[in-house]
Amino acid sequence: MKFFKSVKSEMKQVTWPSRKQLRKDTLIVIETSIIFGIMFFLMDTAIQSLFKLLLK
């Protein structure tokens, strides 16, 4: 039980982000994920094309 009281005490000290800040941060994560996904797709396609040319 001491553990749960400690967790409850610690959770009261946490500063939670506002709804606006949470929405902003979520959009940044989604945008970054999409950008990296596109980058990896383009790099993978370029490397595959390069290997096809080299092995032909």
PQR file with spaces between the fields and no chain letter, atoms N, CA, C, O and H, PARSE charges and radii, in Angstrom:
ATOM       1  N    MET     1       0.821   -1.199    0.000 -0.4000 1.5000
ATOM       2  CA   MET     1       0.000    0.000    0.000 -0.0000 2.0000
ATOM       3  C    MET     1       0.867    1.267    0.000  0.5500 1.7000
ATOM       4  O    MET     1       0.458    2.305   -0.521 -0.5500 1.4000
ATOM       5  N    LYS     2       2.044    1.173    0.578 -0.4000 1.5000
ATOM       6  CA   LYS     2       2.932    2.329    0.619 -0.0000 2.0000
ATOM       7  C    LYS     2       3.302    2.779   -0.792  0.5500 1.7000
ATOM       8  O    LYS     2       3.419    3.974   -1.065 -0.5500 1.4000
ATOM       9  H    LYS     2       2.376    0.330    1.001  0.4000 1.0000
ATOM      10  N    PHE     3       3.484    1.804   -1.683 -0.4000 1.5000
ATOM      11  CA   PHE     3       3.831    2.108   -3.068 -0.0000 2.0000
ATOM      12  C    PHE     3       2.732    2.946   -3.725  0.5500 1.7000
ATOM      13  O    PHE     3       3.018    3.954   -4.371 -0.5500 1.4000
ATOM      14  H    PHE     3       3.389    0.834   -1.461  0.4000 1.0000
ATOM      15  N    PHE     4       1.487    2.530   -3.560 -0.4000 1.5000
ATOM      16  CA   PHE     4       0.372    3.236   -4.197 -0.0000 2.0000
ATOM      17  C    PHE     4       0.199    4.642   -3.620  0.5500 1.7000
ATOM      18  O    PHE     4      -0.149    5.567   -4.354 -0.5500 1.4000
ATOM      19  H    PHE     4       1.254    1.711   -3.035  0.4000 1.0000
ATOM      20  N    LYS     5       0.434    4.815   -2.332 -0.4000 1.5000
ATOM      21  CA   LYS     5       0.360    6.148   -1.729 -0.0000 2.0000
ATOM      22  C    LYS     5       1.472    7.029   -2.285  0.5500 1.7000
ATOM      23  O    LYS     5       1.274    8.221   -2.519 -0.5500 1.4000
ATOM      24  H    LYS     5       0.717    4.063   -1.736  0.4000 1.0000
ATOM      25  N    SER     6       2.629    6.438   -2.491 -0.4000 1.5000
ATOM      26  CA   SER     6       3.755    7.170   -3.059 -0.0000 2.0000
ATOM      27  C    SER     6       3.459    7.586   -4.499  0.5500 1.7000
ATOM      28  O    SER     6       3.754    8.712   -4.899 -0.5500 1.4000
ATOM      29  H    SER     6       2.789    5.470   -2.301  0.4000 1.0000
ATOM      30  N    VAL     7       2.877    6.677   -5.267 -0.4000 1.5000
ATOM      31  CA   VAL     7       2.524    6.990   -6.657 -0.0000 2.0000
ATOM      32  C    VAL     7       1.499    8.110   -6.687  0.5500 1.7000
ATOM      33  O    VAL     7       1.624    9.040   -7.484 -0.5500 1.4000
ATOM      34  H    VAL     7       2.637    5.763   -4.942  0.4000 1.0000
ATOM      35  N    LYS     8       0.492    8.036   -5.837 -0.4000 1.5000
ATOM      36  CA   LYS     8      -0.547    9.069   -5.781 -0.0000 2.0000
ATOM      37  C    LYS     8       0.066   10.426   -5.423  0.5500 1.7000
ATOM      38  O    LYS     8      -0.299   11.451   -6.000 -0.5500 1.4000
ATOM      39  H    LYS     8       0.390    7.280   -5.189  0.4000 1.0000
ATOM      40  N    SER     9       0.984   10.424   -4.481 -0.4000 1.5000
ATOM      41  CA   SER     9       1.649   11.656   -4.068 -0.0000 2.0000
ATOM      42  C    SER     9       2.465   12.245   -5.225  0.5500 1.7000
ATOM      43  O    SER     9       2.441   13.454   -5.453 -0.5500 1.4000
ATOM      44  H    SER     9       1.280    9.592   -4.012  0.4000 1.0000
ATOM      45  N    GLU    10       3.174   11.401   -5.938 -0.4000 1.5000
ATOM      46  CA   GLU    10       3.986   11.869   -7.065 -0.0000 2.0000
ATOM      47  C    GLU    10       3.118   12.388   -8.208  0.5500 1.7000
ATOM      48  O    GLU    10       3.464   13.378   -8.852 -0.5500 1.4000
ATOM      49  H    GLU    10       3.194   10.419   -5.753  0.4000 1.0000
ATOM      50  N    MET    11       1.996   11.724   -8.458 -0.4000 1.5000
ATOM      51  CA   MET    11       1.118   12.141   -9.555 -0.0000 2.0000
ATOM      52  C    MET    11       0.507   13.518   -9.290  0.5500 1.7000
ATOM      53  O    MET    11       0.182   14.235  -10.236 -0.5500 1.4000
ATOM      54  H    MET    11       1.715   10.920   -7.934  0.4000 1.0000
ATOM      55  N    LYS    12       0.349   13.891   -8.049 -0.4000 1.5000
ATOM      56  CA   LYS    12      -0.170   15.212   -7.720 -0.0000 2.0000
ATOM      57  C    LYS    12       0.842   16.306   -8.051  0.5500 1.7000
ATOM      58  O    LYS    12       0.465   17.461   -8.244 -0.5500 1.4000
ATOM      59  H    LYS    12       0.613   13.308   -7.280  0.4000 1.0000
ATOM      60  N    GLN    13       2.107   15.954   -8.118 -0.4000 1.5000
ATOM      61  CA   GLN    13       3.157   16.925   -8.403 -0.0000 2.0000
ATOM      62  C    GLN    13       3.403   17.111   -9.899  0.5500 1.7000
ATOM      63  O    GLN    13       4.115   18.029  -10.305 -0.5500 1.4000
ATOM      64  H    GLN    13       2.413   15.015   -7.961  0.4000 1.0000
ATOM      65  N    VAL    14       2.823   16.252  -10.704 -0.4000 1.5000
ATOM      66  CA   VAL    14       3.019   16.321  -12.158 -0.0000 2.0000
ATOM      67  C    VAL    14       2.265   17.528  -12.708  0.5500 1.7000
ATOM      68  O    VAL    14       1.119   17.777  -12.334 -0.5500 1.4000
ATOM      69  H    VAL    14       2.244   15.506  -10.375  0.4000 1.0000
ATOM      70  N    THR    15       2.916   18.273  -13.597 -0.4000 1.5000
ATOM      71  CA   THR    15       2.225   19.363  -14.295 -0.0000 2.0000
ATOM      72  C    THR    15       1.821   18.840  -15.668  0.5500 1.7000
ATOM      73  O    THR    15       2.671   18.520  -16.498 -0.5500 1.4000
ATOM      74  H    THR    15       3.847   18.071  -13.901  0.4000 1.0000
ATOM      75  N    TRP    16       0.534   18.759  -15.892 -0.4000 1.5000
ATOM      76  CA   TRP    16       0.004   18.220  -17.132 -0.0000 2.0000
ATOM      77  C    TRP    16      -0.104   19.344  -18.163  0.5500 1.7000
ATOM      78  O    TRP    16      -0.385   20.486  -17.800 -0.5500 1.4000
ATOM      79  H    TRP    16      -0.157   19.019  -15.218  0.4000 1.0000
ATOM      80  N    PRO    17       0.119   19.031  -19.454 -0.5600 1.5000
ATOM      81  CA   PRO    17       0.005   20.068  -20.485  0.2800 2.0000
ATOM      82  C    PRO    17      -1.449   20.472  -20.693  0.5500 1.7000
ATOM      83  O    PRO    17      -2.369   19.695  -20.434 -0.5500 1.4000
ATOM      84  N    SER    18      -1.638   21.690  -21.159 -0.4000 1.5000
ATOM      85  CA   SER    18      -2.990   22.144  -21.474 -0.0000 2.0000
ATOM      86  C    SER    18      -3.476   21.412  -22.728  0.5500 1.7000
ATOM      87  O    SER    18      -2.695   20.797  -23.455 -0.5500 1.4000
ATOM      88  H    SER    18      -0.891   22.321  -21.369  0.4000 1.0000
ATOM      89  N    ARG    19      -4.761   21.496  -22.953 -0.4000 1.5000
ATOM      90  CA   ARG    19      -5.344   20.837  -24.138 -0.0000 2.0000
ATOM      91  C    ARG    19      -4.737   21.416  -25.419  0.5500 1.7000
ATOM      92  O    ARG    19      -4.461   20.686  -26.372 -0.5500 1.4000
ATOM      93  H    ARG    19      -5.396   21.995  -22.363  0.4000 1.0000
ATOM      94  N    LYS    20      -4.534   22.726  -25.429 -0.4000 1.5000
ATOM      95  CA   LYS    20      -3.960   23.381  -26.614 -0.0000 2.0000
ATOM      96  C    LYS    20      -2.528   22.906  -26.858  0.5500 1.7000
ATOM      97  O    LYS    20      -2.164   22.601  -27.993 -0.5500 1.4000
ATOM      98  H    LYS    20      -4.758   23.319  -24.655  0.4000 1.0000
ATOM      99  N    GLN    21      -1.719   22.841  -25.810 -0.4000 1.5000
ATOM     100  CA   GLN    21      -0.330   22.388  -25.946 -0.0000 2.0000
ATOM     101  C    GLN    21      -0.274   20.919  -26.361  0.5500 1.7000
ATOM     102  O    GLN    21       0.568   20.535  -27.172 -0.5500 1.4000
ATOM     103  H    GLN    21      -2.014   23.089  -24.888  0.4000 1.0000
ATOM     104  N    LEU    22      -1.168   20.098  -25.808 -0.4000 1.5000
ATOM     105  CA   LEU    22      -1.210   18.679  -26.153 -0.0000 2.0000
ATOM     106  C    LEU    22      -1.554   18.495  -27.631  0.5500 1.7000
ATOM     107  O    LEU    22      -0.947   17.672  -28.315 -0.5500 1.4000
ATOM     108  H    LEU    22      -1.852   20.411  -25.149  0.4000 1.0000
ATOM     109  N    ARG    23      -2.523   19.260  -28.117 -0.4000 1.5000
ATOM     110  CA   ARG    23      -2.923   19.181  -29.526 -0.0000 2.0000
ATOM     111  C    ARG    23      -1.757   19.600  -30.425  0.5500 1.7000
ATOM     112  O    ARG    23      -1.482   18.956  -31.438 -0.5500 1.4000
ATOM     113  H    ARG    23      -3.016   19.929  -27.561  0.4000 1.0000
ATOM     114  N    LYS    24      -1.078   20.683  -30.045 -0.4000 1.5000
ATOM     115  CA   LYS    24       0.069   21.174  -30.825 -0.0000 2.0000
ATOM     116  C    LYS    24       1.178   20.127  -30.881  0.5500 1.7000
ATOM     117  O    LYS    24       1.711   19.842  -31.953 -0.5500 1.4000
ATOM     118  H    LYS    24      -1.302   21.206  -29.222  0.4000 1.0000
ATOM     119  N    ASP    25       1.523   19.560  -29.738 -0.4000 1.5000
ATOM     120  CA   ASP    25       2.587   18.552  -29.687 -0.0000 2.0000
ATOM     121  C    ASP    25       2.209   17.302  -30.475  0.5500 1.7000
ATOM     122  O    ASP    25       3.055   16.703  -31.138 -0.5500 1.4000
ATOM     123  H    ASP    25       1.089   19.792  -28.867  0.4000 1.0000
ATOM     124  N    THR    26       0.943   16.911  -30.403 -0.4000 1.5000
ATOM     125  CA   THR    26       0.480   15.737  -31.146 -0.0000 2.0000
ATOM     126  C    THR    26       0.610   15.966  -32.645  0.5500 1.7000
ATOM     127  O    THR    26       1.057   15.079  -33.373 -0.5500 1.4000
ATOM     128  H    THR    26       0.256   17.398  -29.864  0.4000 1.0000
ATOM     129  N    LEU    27       0.221   17.155  -33.110 -0.4000 1.5000
ATOM     130  CA   LEU    27       0.341   17.460  -34.538 -0.0000 2.0000
ATOM     131  C    LEU    27       1.791   17.471  -34.991  0.5500 1.7000
ATOM     132  O    LEU    27       2.101   17.033  -36.099 -0.5500 1.4000
ATOM     133  H    LEU    27      -0.141   17.875  -32.518  0.4000 1.0000
ATOM     134  N    ILE    28       2.680   17.968  -34.143 -0.4000 1.5000
ATOM     135  CA   ILE    28       4.110   17.969  -34.488 -0.0000 2.0000
ATOM     136  C    ILE    28       4.617   16.536  -34.637  0.5500 1.7000
ATOM     137  O    ILE    28       5.378   16.243  -35.559 -0.5500 1.4000
ATOM     138  H    ILE    28       2.429   18.324  -33.243  0.4000 1.0000
ATOM     139  N    VAL    29       4.205   15.643  -33.742 -0.4000 1.5000
ATOM     140  CA   VAL    29       4.628   14.239  -33.818 -0.0000 2.0000
ATOM     141  C    VAL    29       4.088   13.590  -35.088  0.5500 1.7000
ATOM     142  O    VAL    29       4.811   12.862  -35.768 -0.5500 1.4000
ATOM     143  H    VAL    29       3.587   15.881  -32.993  0.4000 1.0000
ATOM     144  N    ILE    30       2.825   13.848  -35.410 -0.4000 1.5000
ATOM     145  CA   ILE    30       2.227   13.257  -36.618 -0.0000 2.0000
ATOM     146  C    ILE    30       2.926   13.784  -37.869  0.5500 1.7000
ATOM     147  O    ILE    30       3.261   13.008  -38.764 -0.5500 1.4000
ATOM     148  H    ILE    30       2.238   14.439  -34.857  0.4000 1.0000
ATOM     149  N    GLU    31       3.147   15.100  -37.938 -0.4000 1.5000
ATOM     150  CA   GLU    31       3.832   15.682  -39.102 -0.0000 2.0000
ATOM     151  C    GLU    31       5.244   15.130  -39.259  0.5500 1.7000
ATOM     152  O    GLU    31       5.669   14.803  -40.367 -0.5500 1.4000
ATOM     153  H    GLU    31       2.875   15.730  -37.211  0.4000 1.0000
ATOM     154  N    THR    32       5.961   15.030  -38.157 -0.4000 1.5000
ATOM     155  CA   THR    32       7.326   14.500  -38.216 -0.0000 2.0000
ATOM     156  C    THR    32       7.323   13.046  -38.678  0.5500 1.7000
ATOM     157  O    THR    32       8.181   12.643  -39.463 -0.5500 1.4000
ATOM     158  H    THR    32       5.615   15.295  -37.257  0.4000 1.0000
ATOM     159  N    SER    33       6.374   12.267  -38.200 -0.4000 1.5000
ATOM     160  CA   SER    33       6.274   10.862  -38.607 -0.0000 2.0000
ATOM     161  C    SER    33       6.001   10.747  -40.102  0.5500 1.7000
ATOM     162  O    SER    33       6.583    9.902  -40.782 -0.5500 1.4000
ATOM     163  H    SER    33       5.677   12.595  -37.562  0.4000 1.0000
ATOM     164  N    ILE    34       5.121   11.593  -40.605 -0.4000 1.5000
ATOM     165  CA   ILE    34       4.807   11.566  -42.042 -0.0000 2.0000
ATOM     166  C    ILE    34       6.035   11.959  -42.863  0.5500 1.7000
ATOM     167  O    ILE    34       6.343   11.321  -43.869 -0.5500 1.4000
ATOM     168  H    ILE    34       4.648   12.279  -40.052  0.4000 1.0000
ATOM     169  N    ILE    35       6.732   13.006  -42.433 -0.4000 1.5000
ATOM     170  CA   ILE    35       7.935   13.452  -43.157 -0.0000 2.0000
ATOM     171  C    ILE    35       8.990   12.348  -43.189  0.5500 1.7000
ATOM     172  O    ILE    35       9.569   12.070  -44.239 -0.5500 1.4000
ATOM     173  H    ILE    35       6.482   13.525  -41.616  0.4000 1.0000
ATOM     174  N    PHE    36       9.242   11.716  -42.028 -0.4000 1.5000
ATOM     175  CA   PHE    36      10.228   10.637  -41.998 -0.0000 2.0000
ATOM     176  C    PHE    36       9.770    9.440  -42.827  0.5500 1.7000
ATOM     177  O    PHE    36      10.590    8.791  -43.477 -0.5500 1.4000
ATOM     178  H    PHE    36       8.772   11.942  -41.175  0.4000 1.0000
ATOM     179  N    GLY    37       8.476    9.141  -42.812 -0.4000 1.5000
ATOM     180  CA   GLY    37       7.954    8.044  -43.626 -0.0000 2.0000
ATOM     181  C    GLY    37       8.199    8.293  -45.105  0.5500 1.7000
ATOM     182  O    GLY    37       8.619    7.389  -45.828 -0.5500 1.4000
ATOM     183  H    GLY    37       7.810    9.668  -42.284  0.4000 1.0000
ATOM     184  N    ILE    38       7.937    9.517  -45.559 -0.4000 1.5000
ATOM     185  CA   ILE    38       8.168    9.866  -46.963 -0.0000 2.0000
ATOM     186  C    ILE    38       9.660    9.804  -47.291  0.5500 1.7000
ATOM     187  O    ILE    38      10.052    9.296  -48.341 -0.5500 1.4000
ATOM     188  H    ILE    38       7.596   10.251  -44.972  0.4000 1.0000
ATOM     189  N    MET    39      10.490   10.329  -46.378 -0.4000 1.5000
ATOM     190  CA   MET    39      11.942   10.281  -46.606 -0.0000 2.0000
ATOM     191  C    MET    39      12.444    8.846  -46.744  0.5500 1.7000
ATOM     192  O    MET    39      13.207    8.539  -47.660 -0.5500 1.4000
ATOM     193  H    MET    39      10.172   10.742  -45.525  0.4000 1.0000
ATOM     194  N    PHE    40      12.017    7.965  -45.834 -0.4000 1.5000
ATOM     195  CA   PHE    40      12.455    6.574  -45.893 -0.0000 2.0000
ATOM     196  C    PHE    40      11.947    5.879  -47.148  0.5500 1.7000
ATOM     197  O    PHE    40      12.659    5.064  -47.735 -0.5500 1.4000
ATOM     198  H    PHE    40      11.397    8.214  -45.090  0.4000 1.0000
ATOM     199  N    PHE    41      10.714    6.194  -47.568 -0.4000 1.5000
ATOM     200  CA   PHE    41      10.172    5.614  -48.791 -0.0000 2.0000
ATOM     201  C    PHE    41      11.015    6.030  -49.995  0.5500 1.7000
ATOM     202  O    PHE    41      11.373    5.198  -50.829 -0.5500 1.4000
ATOM     203  H    PHE    41      10.136    6.856  -47.090  0.4000 1.0000
ATOM     204  N    LEU    42      11.329    7.326  -50.078 -0.4000 1.5000
ATOM     205  CA   LEU    42      12.124    7.815  -51.211 -0.0000 2.0000
ATOM     206  C    LEU    42      13.526    7.222  -51.209  0.5500 1.7000
ATOM     207  O    LEU    42      14.039    6.831  -52.258 -0.5500 1.4000
ATOM     208  H    LEU    42      11.038    8.001  -49.400  0.4000 1.0000
ATOM     209  N    MET    43      14.146    7.155  -50.034 -0.4000 1.5000
ATOM     210  CA   MET    43      15.489    6.574  -49.950 -0.0000 2.0000
ATOM     211  C    MET    43      15.464    5.091  -50.311  0.5500 1.7000
ATOM     212  O    MET    43      16.351    4.610  -51.015 -0.5500 1.4000
ATOM     213  H    MET    43      13.729    7.473  -49.183  0.4000 1.0000
ATOM     214  N    ASP    44      14.463    4.371  -49.839 -0.4000 1.5000
ATOM     215  CA   ASP    44      14.352    2.946  -50.130 -0.0000 2.0000
ATOM     216  C    ASP    44      14.147    2.719  -51.630  0.5500 1.7000
ATOM     217  O    ASP    44      14.751    1.821  -52.217 -0.5500 1.4000
ATOM     218  H    ASP    44      13.742    4.762  -49.267  0.4000 1.0000
ATOM     219  N    THR    45      13.301    3.531  -52.235 -0.4000 1.5000
ATOM     220  CA   THR    45      13.056    3.414  -53.673 -0.0000 2.0000
ATOM     221  C    THR    45      14.328    3.711  -54.463  0.5500 1.7000
ATOM     222  O    THR    45      14.634    3.016  -55.431 -0.5500 1.4000
ATOM     223  H    THR    45      12.810    4.261  -51.758  0.4000 1.0000
ATOM     224  N    ALA    46      15.063    4.735  -54.057 -0.4000 1.5000
ATOM     225  CA   ALA    46      16.307    5.089  -54.748 -0.0000 2.0000
ATOM     226  C    ALA    46      17.343    3.976  -54.609  0.5500 1.7000
ATOM     227  O    ALA    46      18.016    3.635  -55.581 -0.5500 1.4000
ATOM     228  H    ALA    46      14.813    5.300  -53.271  0.4000 1.0000
ATOM     229  N    ILE    47      17.476    3.415  -53.426 -0.4000 1.5000
ATOM     230  CA   ILE    47      18.449    2.337  -53.215 -0.0000 2.0000
ATOM     231  C    ILE    47      18.062    1.094  -54.007  0.5500 1.7000
ATOM     232  O    ILE    47      18.929    0.430  -54.576 -0.5500 1.4000
ATOM     233  H    ILE    47      16.929    3.692  -52.636  0.4000 1.0000
ATOM     234  N    GLN    48      16.771    0.771  -54.049 -0.4000 1.5000
ATOM     235  CA   GLN    48      16.320   -0.379  -54.841 -0.0000 2.0000
ATOM     236  C    GLN    48      16.626   -0.174  -56.315  0.5500 1.7000
ATOM     237  O    GLN    48      17.086   -1.094  -56.992 -0.5500 1.4000
ATOM     238  H    GLN    48      16.067    1.310  -53.586  0.4000 1.0000
ATOM     239  N    SER    49      16.374    1.028  -56.813 -0.4000 1.5000
ATOM     240  CA   SER    49      16.659    1.323  -58.225 -0.0000 2.0000
ATOM     241  C    SER    49      18.148    1.219  -58.509  0.5500 1.7000
ATOM     242  O    SER    49      18.551    0.697  -59.548 -0.5500 1.4000
ATOM     243  H    SER    49      16.000    1.775  -56.263  0.4000 1.0000
ATOM     244  N    LEU    50      18.959    1.712  -57.592 -0.4000 1.5000
ATOM     245  CA   LEU    50      20.408    1.639  -57.752 -0.0000 2.0000
ATOM     246  C    LEU    50      20.881    0.188  -57.802  0.5500 1.7000
ATOM     247  O    LEU    50      21.690   -0.170  -58.658 -0.5500 1.4000
ATOM     248  H    LEU    50      18.631    2.136  -56.748  0.4000 1.0000
ATOM     249  N    PHE    51      20.387   -0.641  -56.897 -0.4000 1.5000
ATOM     250  CA   PHE    51      20.770   -2.051  -56.895 -0.0000 2.0000
ATOM     251  C    PHE    51      20.306   -2.766  -58.163  0.5500 1.7000
ATOM     252  O    PHE    51      21.022   -3.618  -58.689 -0.5500 1.4000
ATOM     253  H    PHE    51      19.730   -0.350  -56.202  0.4000 1.0000
ATOM     254  N    LYS    52      19.134   -2.433  -58.647 -0.4000 1.5000
ATOM     255  CA   LYS    52      18.631   -3.038  -59.878 -0.0000 2.0000
ATOM     256  C    LYS    52      19.551   -2.689  -61.055  0.5500 1.7000
ATOM     257  O    LYS    52      19.842   -3.533  -61.902 -0.5500 1.4000
ATOM     258  H    LYS    52      18.552   -1.741  -58.219  0.4000 1.0000
ATOM     259  N    LEU    53      20.007   -1.420  -61.092 -0.4000 1.5000
ATOM     260  CA   LEU    53      20.914   -1.024  -62.165 -0.0000 2.0000
ATOM     261  C    LEU    53      22.269   -1.718  -62.046  0.5500 1.7000
ATOM     262  O    LEU    53      22.845   -2.133  -63.051 -0.5500 1.4000
ATOM     263  H    LEU    53      19.770   -0.734  -60.404  0.4000 1.0000
ATOM     264  N    LEU    54      22.774   -1.844  -60.827 -0.4000 1.5000
ATOM     265  CA   LEU    54      24.079   -2.469  -60.618 -0.0000 2.0000
ATOM     266  C    LEU    54      24.053   -3.955  -60.892  0.5500 1.7000
ATOM     267  O    LEU    54      25.029   -4.502  -61.405 -0.5500 1.4000
ATOM     268  H    LEU    54      22.305   -1.506  -60.010  0.4000 1.0000
ATOM     269  N    LEU    55      22.968   -4.618  -60.565 -0.4000 1.5000
ATOM     270  CA   LEU    55      22.886   -6.066  -60.709 -0.0000 2.0000
ATOM     271  C    LEU    55      22.380   -6.500  -62.091  0.5500 1.7000
ATOM     272  O    LEU    55      22.337   -7.694  -62.388 -0.5500 1.4000
ATOM     273  H    LEU    55      22.175   -4.174  -60.148  0.4000 1.0000
ATOM     274  N    LYS    56      22.005   -5.552  -62.919 -0.4000 1.5000
ATOM     275  CA   LYS    56      21.498   -5.870  -64.243 -0.0000 2.0000
ATOM     276  C    LYS    56      22.591   -6.255  -65.201  0.5500 1.7000
ATOM     277  O    LYS    56      22.316   -6.553  -66.363 -0.5500 1.4000
ATOM     278  H    LYS    56      22.040   -4.582  -62.678  0.4000 1.0000
